Amino acid sequence: MNSNLTFNDLTKDASLADWFADQLANFKPLNVALALLFALAAGVIIAVVYKKTYRGVLYSPSFSLTLILLCLVTTPVVMAIGSSVALSMGMVGALSIVRFRTAVKDPLDTAYMFWSITMGILIGSNAYVIAMVALLGISVIILAISLVHLRQNNSYLLVLHYDEQALPDIESTLRRSARFWRMRSKTVTRSGAEMTVEVRLDQRVNLVTDMLDINGVYDATLVACQTEAGA
């Protein structure tokens, strides 16, 4: 039976049952459902790993949902491409004109997106064993790297408003409480001074309270931050 049936062929020469039988010759509903189920499980695992290892200031649940959808959407696309050379050329041509304008703030988020797409490609091509090994292996590696990173000192930005005469006491407290500190900015006005300092602290250190105990310090704010390459 000709697999390239047109609408006229369907209405004139073929019955609806024959047309559905031809469409399902390459795709079995059970295979598609199984692939989507595997893709959903892989996407959920990737999203959980992303959430557990996220070290930014504001976690975005929508990005985790995007990782799951990338895995789900890529899987049927690869299944369709694998069944027809002509269709694969058409899809590649269509995707080549698509431009993604969403800015990715963290380069690591791009790696997670490629990870989801890779899982979709592997599952869509029926390489379930390779997909499972890659998923578990990458998850273990990322979690291990995250645990090593957690043992390092946390980086913060300390914002102080103070009188200039309190500066020696502030520097003394920083040397005593922080593992590392470096001044990022300083502004002096007639009413006082403002200073922003990058500090690396043990979580047990209560630096804000220590700063407020200094005579001449009006307020202290500690903000979690991310630094590049540990700088």
C-alpha positions as CSV (number, residue, x, y, z in Angstrom):
1,M,0.0,0.0,0.0
2,N,1.3,3.5,-0.9
3,S,2.5,5.3,2.2
4,N,2.3,8.7,0.6
5,L,-1.5,9.0,0.5
6,T,-3.1,12.3,-0.4
7,F,-6.5,13.5,0.7
8,N,-8.0,12.7,-2.7
9,D,-6.6,9.2,-2.4
10,L,-8.1,8.8,1.0
11,T,-11.6,9.8,-0.2
12,K,-11.5,7.9,-3.5
13,D,-9.4,4.8,-3.2
14,A,-8.7,4.1,0.4
15,S,-10.9,3.5,3.4
16,L,-10.4,5.4,6.7
17,A,-9.3,2.2,8.4
18,D,-6.6,1.5,5.7
19,W,-5.4,5.1,6.1
20,F,-5.0,4.7,9.9
21,A,-3.3,1.4,9.4
22,D,-0.8,3.0,7.0
23,Q,-0.1,5.8,9.5
24,L,0.5,3.4,12.3
25,A,2.8,1.2,10.2
26,N,5.9,3.1,11.6
27,F,4.5,4.4,14.9
28,K,2.8,2.3,17.5
29,P,0.8,4.1,20.1
30,L,2.4,2.0,22.8
31,N,5.9,2.9,21.6
32,V,5.0,6.6,21.6
33,A,3.5,6.5,25.0
34,L,6.4,4.5,26.4
35,A,8.9,7.0,24.9
36,L,7.0,10.0,26.3
37,L,6.8,8.3,29.7
38,F,10.6,7.8,29.7
39,A,11.1,11.4,28.6
40,L,8.8,12.7,31.4
41,A,10.8,10.7,34.0
42,A,14.1,11.9,32.6
43,G,12.9,15.5,32.5
44,V,11.7,15.3,36.1
45,I,15.0,13.9,37.3
46,I,16.9,16.7,35.5
47,A,14.6,19.3,37.0
48,V,15.1,17.9,40.5
49,V,18.9,17.9,40.0
50,Y,18.7,21.5,38.8
51,K,16.7,22.5,41.9
52,K,19.0,20.6,44.3
53,T,22.2,22.1,42.8
54,Y,20.9,25.6,42.2
55,R,23.1,28.3,43.9
56,G,21.6,31.5,42.5
57,V,19.7,34.1,44.4
58,L,16.2,33.5,43.0
59,Y,15.1,30.0,41.9
60,S,12.8,29.9,38.9
61,P,10.2,27.0,38.9
62,S,9.3,27.9,35.3
63,F,12.8,27.0,34.1
64,S,12.5,23.6,35.7
65,L,9.2,23.1,33.8
66,T,11.0,24.2,30.6
67,L,13.6,21.4,31.2
68,I,10.8,18.8,31.4
69,L,9.1,20.2,28.3
70,L,12.3,20.3,26.3
71,C,12.8,16.6,26.9
72,L,9.1,15.8,26.1
73,V,9.0,17.9,22.9
74,T,12.4,16.6,21.5
75,T,11.4,13.0,21.9
76,P,8.5,12.8,19.3
77,V,10.4,15.1,17.0
78,V,13.3,12.7,16.9
79,M,10.9,9.7,16.5
80,A,9.3,11.5,13.4
81,I,12.7,12.4,11.9
82,G,13.9,8.8,12.2
83,S,11.0,7.5,10.2
84,S,11.3,9.7,7.1
85,V,14.4,11.2,5.5
86,A,12.2,13.8,3.7
87,L,10.5,14.8,6.9
88,S,13.8,15.1,8.7
89,M,15.1,17.5,6.0
90,G,12.0,19.6,6.3
91,M,12.2,19.8,10.1
92,V,15.9,20.7,10.0
93,G,15.1,23.4,7.5
94,A,12.2,24.7,9.7
95,L,14.3,24.7,12.9
96,S,17.2,26.6,11.1
97,I,15.1,29.7,10.8
98,V,14.0,29.8,14.5
99,R,15.9,32.3,16.7
100,F,15.7,32.0,20.4
101,R,15.7,35.5,22.0
102,T,15.4,34.5,25.7
103,A,18.5,35.6,27.5
104,V,20.1,32.9,29.7
105,K,21.5,34.6,32.8
106,D,23.7,31.7,34.0
107,P,25.8,29.7,31.5
108,L,25.0,26.6,33.6
109,D,21.4,26.9,32.7
110,T,22.4,26.4,29.0
111,A,24.1,23.1,30.0
112,Y,20.9,21.9,31.6
113,M,18.9,22.8,28.5
114,F,21.3,20.8,26.3
115,W,21.1,17.9,28.8
116,S,17.3,17.8,28.4
117,I,17.5,18.0,24.6
118,T,20.1,15.2,24.6
119,M,17.9,13.0,26.7
120,G,15.0,13.6,24.3
121,I,17.2,12.7,21.3
122,L,18.4,9.5,22.9
123,I,14.9,8.4,24.0
124,G,13.4,9.4,20.7
125,S,15.9,7.2,18.9
126,N,15.1,4.2,21.2
127,A,18.5,4.3,22.9
128,Y,17.0,3.7,26.3
129,V,20.0,2.1,27.9
130,I,22.3,4.8,26.8
131,A,19.8,7.4,28.0
132,M,19.5,5.8,31.4
133,V,23.3,5.5,31.8
134,A,23.8,9.1,30.7
135,L,21.0,10.4,32.9
136,L,22.3,8.6,36.1
137,G,25.9,9.3,35.4
138,I,25.5,13.0,34.7
139,S,23.2,13.4,37.8
140,V,25.8,11.8,40.1
141,I,28.6,13.9,38.7
142,I,26.6,17.2,39.1
143,L,25.5,16.3,42.6
144,A,29.1,15.4,43.6
145,I,30.4,18.7,42.2
146,S,27.6,20.5,44.1
147,L,28.5,18.8,47.4
148,V,32.2,19.8,47.0
149,H,31.1,23.4,46.2
150,L,28.9,23.4,49.4
151,R,32.0,22.8,51.5
152,Q,33.5,26.0,50.3
153,N,32.9,29.3,52.0
154,N,29.8,31.2,50.9
155,S,30.1,34.6,49.2
156,Y,28.1,37.6,50.2
157,L,27.9,41.3,49.7
158,L,28.0,43.4,52.9
159,V,26.5,46.9,52.6
160,L,27.4,49.3,55.5
161,H,26.3,52.8,56.3
162,Y,28.7,54.3,58.9
163,D,30.7,57.2,60.1
164,E,34.3,57.5,58.9
165,Q,35.7,57.2,62.4
166,A,34.2,53.7,62.6
167,L,36.3,52.4,59.7
168,P,39.2,50.9,61.7
169,D,36.8,48.9,63.9
170,I,34.9,47.7,60.8
171,E,38.2,46.4,59.2
172,S,39.2,44.8,62.4
173,T,35.9,42.9,62.6
174,L,36.1,41.9,58.9
175,R,39.6,40.4,59.5
176,R,38.4,38.5,62.5
177,S,35.1,37.2,61.2
178,A,35.6,36.7,57.4
179,R,37.8,34.2,55.7
180,F,38.2,36.6,52.8
181,W,37.0,40.2,52.2
182,R,37.5,42.8,49.6
183,M,36.0,46.3,49.2
184,R,33.9,46.6,46.1
185,S,32.7,50.2,46.4
186,K,32.8,53.1,48.8
187,T,30.8,56.4,48.8
188,V,31.4,59.3,51.2
189,T,28.9,62.0,51.8
190,R,28.5,64.8,54.3
191,S,26.1,62.6,56.3
192,G,28.3,59.6,56.4
193,A,29.8,56.8,54.3
194,E,28.5,53.8,52.4
195,M,30.7,50.8,51.6
196,T,30.1,47.5,49.8
197,V,32.4,44.6,50.7
198,E,32.6,41.1,49.2
199,V,33.0,38.6,52.0
200,R,33.4,34.9,52.3
201,L,31.9,33.5,55.5
202,D,31.3,30.4,57.5
203,Q,27.5,30.1,58.0
204,R,28.0,30.1,61.7
205,V,29.4,33.7,61.7
206,N,26.8,36.4,62.4
207,L,28.6,39.3,60.8
208,V,25.6,41.7,60.7
209,T,25.2,41.6,64.5
210,D,28.9,42.1,64.9
211,M,28.8,45.2,62.7
212,L,25.9,46.7,64.4
213,D,27.7,46.4,67.7
214,I,30.3,48.8,66.4
215,N,29.8,52.4,67.5
216,G,29.2,54.5,64.4
217,V,27.7,51.8,62.2
218,Y,24.1,52.8,61.3
219,D,22.9,49.7,59.4
220,A,24.4,46.5,57.8
221,T,22.9,44.4,55.1
222,L,24.2,41.0,54.0
223,V,23.2,39.8,50.5
224,A,24.0,36.4,48.9
225,C,25.8,36.7,45.6
226,Q,27.4,34.6,42.9
227,T,31.0,35.4,41.8
228,E,32.6,34.2,38.6
229,A,35.4,31.6,38.9
230,G,35.5,32.2,42.6
231,A,36.9,35.8,42.1
